[in-house]
Amino acid sequence: MRKRILLVTLLVSVVGILLLSVLFSAVFYEQTLDRTRSQLKIYMGIYRAEFADSPLTAETARALSEELGGARVTFLLKDGTVAADSGAEGALENHLERGEVQEALETGEGYAVRRSATLRENLVYYCCSFDEMFTLADGTPQEGALVRIAVAGSSGYAIFAGALPTVVWFLIVDILCCLFVAWMATSFVLRPVEKLTLEAAHGGGKEVRTEYAELAPIAKMMNDMNADLHEKVEKMKEDRRIEKLVLNSMEHGIVIFRDPADVILINRTARRLLDYETNEPVPCFVNDREIAAILESGESASVVRSIGGRYYAFRFTFNEKMRVLLITDVTESTQAARSKNDFIANVTHEMNTPLTSIRGFAELIAAGAMPPEKLEGVANTIMRQSDRLANLIRSIINFSAIDSDELPDYEVDLSELLHEAVSAFEPKIAQKKLRMKADIGNGVKVMSRRERLLEIVNNLVSNGIRYNKEGGELSVTLTGGPVPVLRVSDTGIGLSEEDKTRIFDRFYTVDKSHNGTGGGFGLGLAIVKKLCRRAGWKLSVESELGKGTSFVIEFSAANQKTAQNPSPEANGIG
């Protein structure tokens, strides 16, 4: 406060003194200019009285200059030509464009203030126009002429510079006065306020008193604020106690956090299930690849984890500043869902045998064992439907098996797998007259299993063929580096904004016209997403309706470690 008072007082005083100095300099300059103009008019009167009949020669100009105490005298013709000048030797440039000359030609007299290029000093010019007959230096008569008289004059800057030493002394005195005023203010005004503030800060909630009547309202306000603050603090303590009691009594776990190492609130159930220690990152947020991928994506999602023989649903929700995890025991519902999945898997598996028989009979019929005109169409229909049902069954089995897949990962050469997969699709690519563009980097390896990666690649490439335009382009690109990236792009029908939000849902298809005619079942991309999330990979889609679609998978850096598990051949996996 003391510094502020000093600085404000000093600033106001200094600015005031400087402004007054500039103002006084400007007023003095204008007064000086007015006196100079009056003096020049007197000089012009002397010319009229004593030299009006003299020829316009340099001698006349010098004589008048001596008469006027050294003022500069210039004789000019009406066209601006300099006839004679008392202060310059030789011919001078035309002065028609000079301000005082223009004004004299228009009104009879004119003034101007500027620096003379000939004499190199600041001059005040006064020019008058005469219509009498004059005689030039060579004796030639001349009707009308201009007479200009100029005297030296100080500029506004020169006047201010001359006053600057006095201004500096005023500033020094002003600083001393400001210091004194600041000391007075802090001693007689601020000291009681500081005392009152210290008493309020260190009084421990006691009533604040003051002997100054002017500060009594402030003291009352402080006492009221202290009372209100004490009441709010007590209420907050009680609310906090009830909140802890409720949270710790919940059978559900709850965690509110900013990042894995910045936990704001965690109840007793969540602390036990997550094995959380204070000021430590939550272990599963860092070590579980699927959960880490959810936290990185920032999209609300749920996962199920087994802890101590029971199953818990981890539901993550996000807002701009906080993240919330709700842990719910879903052991019963998980077991029921698993039983249902097992039942579906068994039923669909059993359906493969009759479907295979149907296909065998259909092949016999199509080969001509019966009259082609009656049975060929039926046989082809049976084959198409049997293929479709077999594919559906296989997709359902694959989708159901992902959650129960606990086999270890190993290092897979993704570059080699992509070359093989693309080669397998060459007949379908040729059938649809697609241009195939493969840009696959060599030696790119990821931690996974061959069948998982093959499932992902087959689904993405088959989608790129199925929903592409005839004669379009299919592109498969793989780049290496710390985080390998796989991109499968087509120039097909593309996706609308609604499709982008639902494309990875189970049994959702974009082009409904494909149903029953060789199209997808809506499980392929759901399987891809499930596999990517389980592995902690980032899956995204870029698409524009009518122009094509690109699916991009970014394999996490953790998958580039050297395989610690044995190869599939060593484990008997193939």
CORJOHU-V813030 format. One record per helix or strand of 2 or more residues. SS is the DSSP state (~ for helix, > for strand). FROM is the first residue (numbers start at 1). TO is the last residue. If there is no record, write none. Layout:
SS | FROM | TO
SS | FROM | TO
//
This chain:
~ | 2 | 50
~ | 58 | 67
> | 72 | 76
> | 82 | 85
~ | 99 | 107
> | 109 | 115
> | 122 | 136
> | 141 | 152
~ | 156 | 202
~ | 213 | 249
> | 253 | 259
> | 262 | 266
~ | 268 | 274
~ | 283 | 287
~ | 289 | 297
> | 301 | 307
> | 310 | 318
> | 323 | 329
~ | 331 | 369
~ | 372 | 403
> | 410 | 413
~ | 414 | 424
~ | 426 | 431
> | 435 | 440
> | 445 | 448
~ | 450 | 466
> | 473 | 479
> | 485 | 490
~ | 497 | 502
~ | 512 | 514
~ | 524 | 535
> | 538 | 544
> | 548 | 554
~ | 557 | 560
~ | 568 | 571
//
